[in-house]
Amino acid sequence: MFSWLDWQFVEHASWIVVILAGIFGVIQITLVLRELRKRAKIKMGLLLPNVDRKPENLASERTIATPWPMGGSQSEQIKIPFGIANNGDRSAEDLYHELVFPSTIYSVSGAEGEGAISRDPSGQVHIVWGPDHLHPRSGLTHYVFLNVPEQTTDATVVSKAVFKDSTLLEAKLKLDFQARTSRRWGYR
């Protein structure tokens, strides 16, 4: 009779363990599925002057004052900030950000030598930064220096981003150049 009581205790204990394991398993599956639904929401654009650096303030078009030396064939060097932000709830791991400039803009460089620069057979200039980890509610600013050739009033820059477990994201950004003639005492 004593062994029969031990067997019932083991059987009841095993049922309790199975029920608890089932409950914990359902909770674990729910947490994993919730985590899988989280996404990084990447937004790319141009940073505007005198506004907060937030994803909603990234612009797809910007007019830039471009200083021109007297009698020059291209503008003086201008600095343009390009932004990329993660407004999602998951990190964008191994993020690569690429800017593709049209062949009409042939003098392009990254700030402080950052970014890998190359030119494709069609003459477009590519600058690539990465890999970076862009965490939720954070962003990066990539500064580009360029000279605008004579007779160029605008340019469309393609901004691309790709990161781990994502497809290629692409945005077209329009730059309008407003020419100013450089004088000895400043811009006019």
N, CA, C and O of each residue as an XYZ file, in Angstrom:
752
protein
N       0.806     -1.187      0.000
C       0.000      0.000      0.000
C       0.858      1.262      0.000
O       0.476      2.293     -0.554
N       2.001      1.158      0.622
C       2.883      2.298      0.675
C       3.419      2.651     -0.713
O       3.556      3.833     -1.026
N       3.726      1.654     -1.555
C       4.233      1.913     -2.907
C       3.144      2.504     -3.800
O       3.428      3.276     -4.716
N       1.863      2.123     -3.515
C       0.759      2.677     -4.303
C       0.633      4.182     -4.074
O       0.376      4.914     -5.030
N       0.806      4.675     -2.840
C       0.761      6.100     -2.544
C       1.890      6.838     -3.239
O       1.686      7.949     -3.728
N       3.064      6.252     -3.294
C       4.202      6.883     -3.984
C       3.905      7.034     -5.465
O       4.226      8.060     -6.065
N       3.291      6.010     -6.059
C       2.978      6.077     -7.501
C       1.953      7.176     -7.785
O       2.098      7.894     -8.774
N       0.940      7.326     -6.965
C      -0.040      8.400     -7.162
C       0.618      9.775     -7.023
O       0.308     10.689     -7.788
N       1.501      9.925     -6.074
C       2.201     11.198     -5.901
C       3.029     11.535     -7.147
O       3.021     12.677     -7.608
N       3.730     10.559     -7.682
C       4.543     10.775     -8.888
C       3.645     11.114    -10.073
O       3.968     12.009    -10.854
N       2.534     10.419    -10.217
C       1.613     10.695    -11.315
C       1.029     12.093    -11.200
O       0.975     12.798    -12.208
N       0.597     12.523    -10.046
C       0.033     13.868     -9.863
C       1.100     14.932    -10.088
O       0.845     15.960    -10.715
N       2.279     14.677     -9.579
C       3.382     15.631     -9.757
C       3.723     15.773    -11.242
O       4.005     16.875    -11.713
N       3.696     14.670    -11.969
C       4.029     14.743    -13.400
C       2.948     15.513    -14.159
O       3.265     16.241    -15.100
N       1.694     15.371    -13.775
C       0.628     16.147    -14.422
C       0.810     17.640    -14.148
O       0.620     18.463    -15.042
N       1.170     17.982    -12.937
C       1.402     19.392    -12.593
C       2.566     19.952    -13.414
O       2.496     21.077    -13.910
N       3.624     19.170    -13.554
C       4.780     19.598    -14.348
C       4.384     19.788    -15.806
O       4.795     20.765    -16.431
N       3.592     18.872    -16.359
C       3.161     18.977    -17.760
C       2.276     20.208    -17.953
O       2.437     20.923    -18.943
N       1.365     20.468    -17.053
C       0.477     21.632    -17.165
C       1.296     22.924    -17.076
O       1.109     23.835    -17.883
N       2.202     23.002    -16.095
C       3.037     24.196    -15.960
C       3.943     24.390    -17.182
O       4.120     25.513    -17.653
N       4.510     23.303    -17.688
C       5.362     23.400    -18.883
C       4.547     23.881    -20.085
O       5.046     24.654    -20.903
N       3.296     23.426    -20.194
C       2.434     23.888    -21.286
C       2.140     25.373    -21.184
O       2.159     26.089    -22.185
N       1.867     25.833    -19.964
C       1.597     27.271    -19.756
C       2.840     28.092    -20.095
O       2.741     29.096    -20.801
N       4.001     27.681    -19.604
C       5.240     28.403    -19.908
C       5.576     28.331    -21.393
O       6.109     29.290    -21.951
N       5.275     27.227    -22.030
C       5.510     27.101    -23.474
C       4.649     28.066    -24.275
O       5.134     28.693    -25.217
N       3.378     28.192    -23.911
C       2.487     29.135    -24.600
C       2.971     30.565    -24.391
O       2.969     31.365    -25.327
N       3.389     30.890    -23.164
C       3.916     32.234    -22.893
C       5.166     32.487    -23.736
O       5.305     33.563    -24.319
N       6.061     31.529    -23.808
C       7.296     31.675    -24.589
C       6.992     31.850    -26.076
O       7.594     32.704    -26.726
N       6.087     31.075    -26.614
C       5.720     31.211    -28.032
C       5.107     32.579    -28.289
O       5.390     33.198    -29.315
N       4.268     33.064    -27.368
C       3.667     34.395    -27.509
C       4.743     35.481    -27.527
O       4.681     36.403    -28.340
N       5.722     35.375    -26.641
C       6.799     36.366    -26.602
C       7.659     36.330    -27.865
O       8.051     37.378    -28.378
N       7.950     35.150    -28.358
C       8.744     35.021    -29.584
C       7.989     35.594    -30.776
O       8.580     36.304    -31.591
N       6.698     35.304    -30.897
C       5.910     35.851    -32.001
C       5.809     37.365    -31.919
O       5.848     38.042    -32.946
N       5.679     37.904    -30.717
C       5.635     39.359    -30.562
C       6.968     39.988    -30.974
O       6.989     41.047    -31.602
N       8.059     39.346    -30.626
C       9.382     39.841    -31.001
C       9.590     39.780    -32.517
O      10.219     40.667    -33.094
N       9.066     38.741    -33.157
C       9.202     38.611    -34.606
C       8.418     39.671    -35.358
O       8.776     40.018    -36.484
N       7.362     40.187    -34.763
C       6.560     41.226    -35.415
C       7.193     42.604    -35.324
O       6.789     43.513    -36.050
N       8.179     42.780    -34.447
C       8.859     44.064    -34.331
C       9.684     44.307    -35.586
O      10.299     43.387    -36.126
N       9.691     45.534    -36.036
C      10.410     45.891    -37.258
C      11.176     47.187    -37.044
O      10.780     48.048    -36.259
N      12.269     47.297    -37.756
C      12.971     48.573    -37.842
C      12.293     49.367    -38.959
O      12.085     48.846    -40.055
N      11.958     50.597    -38.689
C      11.334     51.471    -39.686
C      12.349     52.551    -40.036
O      12.537     53.515    -39.294
N      12.986     52.373    -41.160
C      14.063     53.269    -41.576
C      13.497     54.383    -42.451
O      12.727     54.138    -43.380
N      13.895     55.609    -42.133
C      13.522     56.762    -42.940
C      14.798     57.485    -43.332
O      15.691     57.681    -42.508
N      14.876     57.880    -44.599
C      16.043     58.584    -45.114
C      15.608     59.927    -45.661
O      14.491     60.073    -46.157
N      16.492     60.910    -45.570
C      16.160     62.217    -46.104
C      17.258     63.225    -45.879
O      18.363     62.897    -45.449
N      16.921     64.465    -46.183
C      17.839     65.581    -46.015
C      17.519     66.296    -44.709
O      16.352     66.495    -44.370
N      18.557     66.679    -43.983
C      18.344     67.430    -42.755
C      18.128     68.890    -43.112
O      18.867     69.466    -43.911
N      17.120     69.469    -42.518
C      16.822     70.877    -42.750
C      17.460     71.716    -41.652
O      17.566     71.268    -40.511
N      17.886     72.932    -41.989
C      18.485     73.782    -40.955
C      17.429     74.269    -39.962
O      16.267     74.468    -40.316
N      17.851     74.451    -38.738
C      17.032     75.037    -37.672
C      15.773     74.243    -37.328
O      14.774     74.833    -36.916
N      15.799     72.939    -37.487
C      14.693     72.083    -37.046
C      15.268     70.946    -36.209
O      16.446     70.610    -36.335
N      14.440     70.357    -35.358
C      14.875     69.235    -34.535
C      15.233     68.053    -35.429
O      14.602     67.820    -36.460
N      16.237     67.327    -35.021
C      16.654     66.145    -35.787
C      15.802     64.951    -35.380
O      16.203     64.117    -34.568
N      14.620     64.900    -35.968
C      13.672     63.814    -35.730
C      13.326     63.185    -37.074
O      13.421     63.852    -38.105
N      12.925     61.907    -37.083
C      12.591     61.263    -38.357
C      11.515     61.995    -39.152
O      11.569     62.042    -40.381
N      10.547     62.561    -38.455
C       9.470     63.249    -39.174
C       9.940     64.558    -39.810
O       9.225     65.127    -40.635
N      11.126     65.043    -39.442
C      11.645     66.287    -40.010
C      12.630     66.059    -41.164
O      13.176     67.025    -41.697
N      12.864     64.814    -41.554
C      13.720     64.544    -42.703
C      12.949     64.891    -43.977
O      11.813     64.454    -44.161
N      13.568     65.672    -44.843
C      12.893     66.151    -46.049
C      13.362     65.404    -47.283
O      14.481     64.894    -47.322
N      12.509     65.342    -48.286
C      12.875     64.704    -49.550
C      13.348     65.735    -50.575
O      13.791     65.381    -51.667
N      13.247     67.023    -50.206
C      13.679     68.089    -51.119
C      14.230     69.238    -50.293
O      13.719     69.557    -49.220
N      15.295     69.859    -50.822
C      15.903     70.983    -50.110
C      16.573     71.921    -51.095
O      17.204     71.478    -52.055
N      16.434     73.226    -50.857
C      17.128     74.241    -51.648
C      18.371     74.660    -50.874
O      18.310     74.966    -49.683
N      19.498     74.667    -51.577
C      20.778     74.939    -50.944
C      21.432     76.141    -51.613
O      21.570     76.185    -52.836
N      21.835     77.117    -50.799
C      22.567     78.270    -51.318
C      23.952     77.795    -51.741
O      24.684     77.204    -50.947
N      24.303     78.055    -52.987
C      25.547     77.551    -53.551
C      26.440     78.722    -53.939
O      26.142     79.426    -54.903
N      27.535     78.945    -53.203
C      28.424     80.058    -53.536
C      29.270     79.761    -54.787
O      29.840     78.680    -54.930
N      29.333     80.757    -55.684
C      30.095     80.611    -56.920
C      31.220     81.628    -56.946
O      30.983     82.811    -56.702
N      32.447     81.191    -57.240
C      33.534     82.151    -57.399
C      33.372     82.883    -58.733
O      32.805     82.343    -59.682
N      33.866     84.096    -58.791
C      33.773     84.873    -60.029
C      34.507     84.144    -61.151
O      35.695     83.846    -61.028
N      33.807     83.861    -62.233
C      34.407     83.224    -63.399
C      34.732     81.758    -63.232
O      35.449     81.199    -64.061
N      34.233     81.116    -62.194
C      34.538     79.701    -61.961
C      33.643     78.776    -62.764
O      32.527     79.141    -63.135
N      34.142     77.567    -63.030
C      33.351     76.587    -63.775
C      32.563     75.664    -62.855
O      31.723     74.888    -63.310
N      32.841     75.756    -61.546
C      32.061     75.002    -60.570
C      31.989     75.792    -59.276
O      32.804     76.681    -59.029
N      31.013     75.462    -58.461
C      30.789     76.195    -57.216
C      31.910     75.920    -56.226
O      32.721     75.011    -56.401
N      31.926     76.737    -55.180
C      32.790     76.422    -54.056
C      32.213     75.186    -53.379
O      31.064     74.818    -53.624
N      33.002     74.550    -52.535
C      32.556     73.323    -51.877
C      31.411     73.626    -50.903
O      31.493     74.557    -50.101
N      30.349     72.828    -50.987
C      29.218     72.966    -50.068
C      29.071     71.676    -49.257
O      29.432     70.590    -49.711
N      28.537     71.826    -48.059
C      28.361     70.694    -47.141
C      26.867     70.409    -47.020
O      26.079     71.293    -46.684
N      26.492     69.170    -47.296
C      25.079     68.787    -47.256
C      24.902     67.634    -46.267
O      25.572     66.610    -46.397
N      24.001     67.784    -45.270
C      23.753     66.697    -44.321
C      22.616     65.781    -44.788
O      21.507     66.236    -45.065
N      22.915     64.501    -44.866
C      21.925     63.478    -45.186
C      21.662     62.683    -43.916
O      22.597     62.282    -43.222
N      20.387     62.454    -43.614
C      20.030     61.748    -42.394
C      19.391     60.405    -42.668
O      18.760     60.191    -43.704
N      19.567     59.508    -41.717
C      18.897     58.204    -41.742
C      18.484     57.914    -40.303
O      19.294     58.051    -39.386
N      17.226     57.514    -40.099
C      16.702     57.325    -38.749
C      15.904     56.027    -38.662
O      15.337     55.556    -39.648
N      15.876     55.465    -37.459
C      15.096     54.265    -37.179
C      13.955     54.664    -36.249
O      14.173     54.959    -35.074
N      12.754     54.671    -36.777
C      11.579     55.044    -36.008
C      10.790     53.799    -35.589
O       9.636     53.904    -35.174
N      11.408     52.634    -35.698
C      10.732     51.383    -35.366
C      11.002     50.948    -33.945
O      11.460     51.735    -33.117
N      10.714     49.683    -33.664
C      10.918     49.161    -32.319
C      11.898     47.985    -32.302
O      11.901     47.188    -31.363
N      12.730     47.881    -33.344
C      13.791     46.876    -33.403
C      15.020     47.515    -34.037
O      14.894     48.394    -34.889
N      16.198     47.080    -33.628
C      17.443     47.616    -34.177
C      17.643     47.161    -35.616
O      17.286     46.042    -35.985
N      18.215     48.039    -36.412
C      18.616     47.686    -37.776
C      20.084     47.269    -37.691
O      20.982     48.110    -37.653
N      20.308     45.967    -37.662
C      21.657     45.421    -37.506
C      22.370     45.388    -38.853
O      21.758     45.111    -39.885
N      23.663     45.673    -38.832
C      24.508     45.657    -40.033
C      23.926     46.535    -41.141
O      23.770     46.093    -42.279
N      23.610     47.765    -40.798
C      23.014     48.723    -41.724
C      24.080     49.331    -42.626
O      25.114     49.801    -42.153
N      23.820     49.315    -43.916
C      24.653     50.009    -44.902
C      23.802     51.116    -45.521
O      22.677     50.878    -45.961
N      24.356     52.329    -45.548
C      23.660     53.475    -46.138
C      24.470     53.926    -47.345
O      25.676     54.153    -47.246
N      23.803     54.053    -48.478
C      24.476     54.423    -49.726
C      23.782     55.636    -50.340
O      22.553     55.714    -50.364
N      24.575     56.570    -50.832
C      24.071     57.708    -51.597
C      24.625     57.598    -53.006
O      25.818     57.362    -53.194
N      23.752     57.772    -54.000
C      24.155     57.698    -55.402
C      23.894     59.072    -56.023
O      22.750     59.516    -56.129
N      24.981     59.732    -56.430
C      24.893     61.059    -57.038
C      24.920     60.927    -58.556
O      25.609     60.057    -59.089
N      24.176     61.785    -59.259
C      24.163     61.702    -60.726
C      25.538     62.047    -61.308
O      26.369     62.671    -60.648
N      25.753     61.634    -62.535
C      27.062     61.845    -63.179
C      27.373     63.321    -63.389
O      28.533     63.675    -63.598
N      26.371     64.188    -63.339
C      26.627     65.624    -63.501
C      27.364     66.211    -62.296
O      28.030     67.239    -62.424
N      27.254     65.578    -61.141
C      27.987     66.000    -59.937
C      29.206     65.086    -59.837
O      29.083     63.935    -59.418
N      30.359     65.579    -60.209
C      31.517     64.699    -60.272
C      32.511     64.916    -59.139
O      33.442     64.124    -58.994
N      32.351     65.952    -58.340
C      33.257     66.197    -57.221
C      32.500     65.980    -55.919
O      31.838     66.891    -55.422
N      32.596     64.759    -55.359
C      31.859     64.375    -54.158
C      32.825     63.723    -53.178
O      33.672     62.923    -53.575
N      32.698     64.065    -51.897
C      33.501     63.395    -50.868
C      32.711     63.360    -49.566
O      31.816     64.177    -49.348
N      33.048     62.414    -48.715
C      32.416     62.304    -47.403
C      33.192     63.130    -46.393
O      34.387     63.366    -46.570
N      32.532     63.566    -45.348
C      33.176     64.348    -44.298
C      34.238     63.512    -43.606
O      34.020     62.340    -43.299
N      35.373     64.117    -43.366
C      36.485     63.477    -42.652
C      36.877     62.137    -43.260
O      37.291     61.225    -42.544
N      36.751     62.017    -44.560
C      37.169     60.801    -45.250
C      36.289     59.593    -44.991
O      36.672     58.471    -45.322
N      35.116     59.799    -44.404
C      34.226     58.674    -44.119
C      33.494     58.241    -45.375
O      33.285     59.038    -46.290
N      33.117     57.012    -45.415
C      32.363     56.474    -46.543
C      33.291     56.007    -47.654
O      34.293     56.652    -47.961
N      32.943     54.891    -48.242
C      33.701     54.344    -49.378
C      33.134     54.943    -50.659
O      31.943     54.807    -50.940
N      33.983     55.603    -51.430
C      33.540     56.290    -52.643
C      33.960     55.495    -53.873
O      35.092     55.021    -53.965
N      33.027     55.358    -54.818
C      33.329     54.688    -56.087
C      32.513     55.343    -57.187
O      31.542     56.052    -56.922
N      32.915     55.100    -58.407
C      32.212     55.624    -59.577
C      31.865     54.436    -60.461
O      32.722     53.606    -60.764
N      30.592     54.358    -60.877
C      30.183     53.247    -61.744
C      30.441     53.622    -63.207
O      30.787     54.768    -63.494
N      30.278     52.669    -64.138
C      30.556     52.937    -65.557
C      29.722     54.068    -66.165
O      30.145     54.685    -67.142
N      28.547     54.346    -65.602
C      27.722     55.427    -66.143
C      28.134     56.795    -65.594
O      27.563     57.810    -65.993
N      29.117     56.839    -64.686
C      29.612     58.093    -64.145
C      28.988     58.512    -62.831
O      29.369     59.541    -62.273
N      28.039     57.743    -62.322
C      27.425     58.072    -61.041
C      28.420     57.833    -59.908
O      29.203     56.884    -59.951
N      28.383     58.697    -58.899
C      29.263     58.566    -57.743
C      28.487     57.917    -56.608
O      27.389     58.359    -56.271
N      29.057     56.862    -56.013
C      28.442     56.122    -54.907
C      29.282     56.338    -53.649
O      30.505     56.207    -53.681
N      28.615     56.669    -52.542
C      29.269     56.728    -51.233
C      28.515     55.766    -50.324
O      27.291     55.839    -50.209
N      29.258     54.857    -49.673
C      28.641     53.841    -48.809
C      29.240     53.939    -47.406
O      30.459     53.988    -47.241
N      28.357     53.967    -46.392
C      28.758     53.939    -44.996
C      28.237     52.648    -44.379
O      27.157     52.176    -44.735
N      28.995     52.085    -43.467
C      28.519     50.915    -42.742
C      29.606     49.893    -42.570
O      30.716     50.084    -43.066
N      29.324     48.833    -41.893
C      28.054     48.503    -41.238
C      27.896     49.237    -39.909
O      28.860     49.418    -39.164
N      26.694     49.645    -39.634
C      26.324     50.311    -38.389
C      25.137     49.573    -37.790
O      24.435     48.831    -38.477
N      24.926     49.788    -36.510
C      23.732     49.283    -35.830
C      22.897     50.505    -35.467
O      23.314     51.336    -34.659
N      21.731     50.606    -36.062
C      20.860     51.753    -35.821
C      19.719     51.308    -34.915
O      18.795     50.618    -35.344
N      19.803     51.714    -33.663
C      18.847     51.276    -32.658
C      17.540     52.071    -32.746
O      17.511     53.142    -33.352
N      16.464     51.558    -32.150
C      15.184     52.280    -32.197
C      15.305     53.700    -31.651
O      16.025     53.962    -30.687
N      14.580     54.601    -32.296
C      14.548     56.012    -31.929
C      15.933     56.647    -31.935
O      16.269     57.442    -31.057
N      16.733     56.286    -32.937
C      18.044     56.906    -33.100
C      18.276     57.168    -34.584
O      17.514     56.712    -35.436
N      19.324     57.899    -34.873
C      19.614     58.217    -36.266
C      21.080     58.528    -36.479
O      21.856     58.643    -35.530
N      21.437     58.658    -37.724
C      22.798     58.991    -38.128
C      22.744     60.152    -39.104
O      21.773     60.307    -39.844
N      23.786     60.963    -39.102
C      23.920     62.031    -40.078
C      25.206     61.806    -40.846
O      26.272     61.658    -40.249
N      25.114     61.780    -42.157
C      26.282     61.655    -43.022
C      26.432     62.961    -43.794
O      25.537     63.372    -44.532
N      27.572     63.596    -43.609
C      27.843     64.861    -44.287
C      28.617     64.592    -45.571
O      29.580     63.825    -45.596
N      28.166     65.245    -46.629
C      28.791     65.090    -47.936
C      29.231     66.466    -48.423
O      28.487     67.440    -48.312
N      30.447     66.539    -48.961
C      30.951     67.760    -49.575
C      30.909     67.581    -51.077
O      31.299     66.537    -51.601
N      30.432     68.607    -51.769
C      30.415     68.528    -53.229
C      30.572     69.906    -53.843
O      30.334     70.931    -53.204
N      30.981     69.899    -55.105
C      31.059     71.104    -55.912
C      30.042     70.940    -57.028
O      29.950     69.881    -57.649
N      29.274     72.003    -57.280
C      28.242     71.949    -58.306
C      28.825     72.494    -59.611
O      29.313     73.624    -59.643
N      28.778     71.701    -60.688
C      29.288     72.173    -61.976
C      28.417     73.292    -62.556
O      27.249     73.451    -62.201
N      29.019     74.044    -63.440
C      28.337     75.133    -64.111
C      27.083     74.629    -64.809
O      27.084     73.522    -65.347
N      26.034     75.405    -64.812
C      24.745     75.116    -65.447
C      23.936     74.024    -64.734
O      22.912     73.591    -65.261
N      24.364     73.574    -63.564
C      23.597     72.572    -62.812
C      22.727     73.289    -61.792
O      23.238     73.938    -60.879
N      21.427     73.171    -61.946
C      20.497     73.852    -61.036
C      19.850     72.904    -60.031
O      19.331     73.340    -59.004
N      19.884     71.614    -60.330
C      19.306     70.642    -59.402
C      19.937     69.279    -59.631
O      20.617     69.050    -60.631
N      19.701     68.382    -58.689
C      20.201     67.010    -58.789
C      19.307     66.107    -57.957
O      18.812     66.509    -56.904
N      19.106     64.905    -58.425
C      18.361     63.899    -57.668
C      19.363     62.873    -57.154
O      20.080     62.237    -57.926
N      19.396     62.730    -55.844
C      20.298     61.792    -55.184
C      19.465     60.611    -54.711
O      18.421     60.797    -54.087
N      19.919     59.399    -55.001
C      19.214     58.202    -54.545
C      19.859     57.749    -53.239
O      21.063     57.497    -53.179
N      19.040     57.651    -52.198
C      19.496     57.191    -50.893
C      19.007     55.754    -50.720
O      17.817     55.472    -50.861
N      19.939     54.848    -50.413
C      19.601     53.430    -50.256
C      20.045     52.948    -48.884
O      21.044     53.419    -48.342
N      19.302     52.017    -48.336
C      19.660     51.405    -47.057
C      19.305     49.928    -47.110
O      18.272     49.535    -47.652
N      20.178     49.129    -46.541
C      19.911     47.703    -46.405
C      20.518     47.263    -45.079
O      21.590     47.727    -44.694
N      19.830     46.370    -44.389
C      20.322     45.846    -43.129
C      19.908     44.397    -42.993
O      19.139     43.878    -43.802
N      20.423     43.752    -41.967
C      20.178     42.325    -41.738
C      18.678     42.029    -41.729
O      17.907     42.724    -41.068
N      18.276     41.009    -42.455
C      16.881     40.555    -42.539
C      15.950     41.598    -43.148
O      14.792     41.703    -42.741
N      16.441     42.372    -44.121
C      15.582     43.368    -44.763
C      15.768     43.327    -46.271
O      16.688     42.696    -46.791
N      14.882     44.008    -46.943
C      15.036     44.220    -48.375
C      15.640     45.612    -48.570
O      15.706     46.398    -47.624
N      16.069     45.910    -49.761
C      16.662     47.197    -50.074
C      15.612     48.299    -49.993
O      14.561     48.208    -50.627
N      15.895     49.333    -49.216
C      15.029     50.501    -49.107
C      15.646     51.609    -49.951
O      16.868     51.759    -49.985
N      14.816     52.378    -50.627
C      15.322     53.396    -51.529
C      14.445     54.646    -51.463
O      13.220     54.556    -51.388
N      15.096     55.821    -51.491
C      14.374     57.092    -51.503
C      15.092     58.046    -52.451
O      16.322     58.070    -52.505
N      14.319     58.830    -53.195
C      14.894     59.836    -54.087
C      14.817     61.188    -53.393
O      13.754     61.619    -52.945
N      15.966     61.843    -53.316
C      16.075     63.127    -52.644
C      16.477     64.181    -53.659
O      17.434     63.993    -54.410
N      15.749     65.291    -53.685
C      15.991     66.324    -54.696
C      16.710     67.509    -54.066
O      16.286     68.045    -53.042
N      17.807     67.902    -54.702
C      18.569     69.077    -54.289
C      18.380     70.167    -55.329
O      18.613     69.939    -56.517
N      17.963     71.343    -54.897
C      17.882     72.511    -55.771
C      19.006     73.448    -55.358
O      19.140     73.773    -54.178
N      19.817     73.886    -56.324
C      20.958     74.741    -56.036
C      20.620     76.180    -56.381
O      20.262     76.490    -57.517
N      20.735     77.046    -55.404
C      20.475     78.469    -55.590
C      21.843     79.155    -55.652
O      22.544     79.244    -54.645
N      22.214     79.635    -56.838
C      23.543     80.203    -57.055
C      23.682     81.575    -56.421
O      22.776     82.406    -56.480
N      24.841     81.790    -55.814
C      25.230     83.092    -55.282
C      26.637     83.379    -55.780
O      27.489     82.491    -55.791
N      26.881     84.607    -56.188
C      28.204     84.971    -56.676
C      29.063     85.395    -55.500
O      28.651     86.209    -54.674
N      30.250     84.841    -55.434
C      31.174     85.149    -54.355
C      31.897     86.452    -54.669
O      32.400     86.639    -55.777
N      31.947     87.349    -53.693
C      32.665     88.613    -53.833
C      33.756     88.669    -52.777
O      33.857     87.795    -51.916
N      34.540     89.673    -52.858
C      35.640     89.817    -51.933
C      35.160     89.955    -50.496
O      35.813     89.422    -49.599
N      34.037     90.652    -50.228
C      33.552     90.923    -48.892
C      32.473     89.957    -48.434
O      31.780     90.230    -47.454
N      32.325     88.879    -49.092
C      31.308     87.901    -48.694
C      30.431     87.532    -49.876
O      30.768     87.823    -51.023
N      29.324     86.900    -49.599
C      28.407     86.441    -50.649
C      27.420     87.532    -50.978
O      27.065     88.349    -50.128
N      26.990     87.535    -52.194
C      26.035     88.522    -52.622
C      24.888     87.867    -53.328
O      23.964     88.549    -53.771
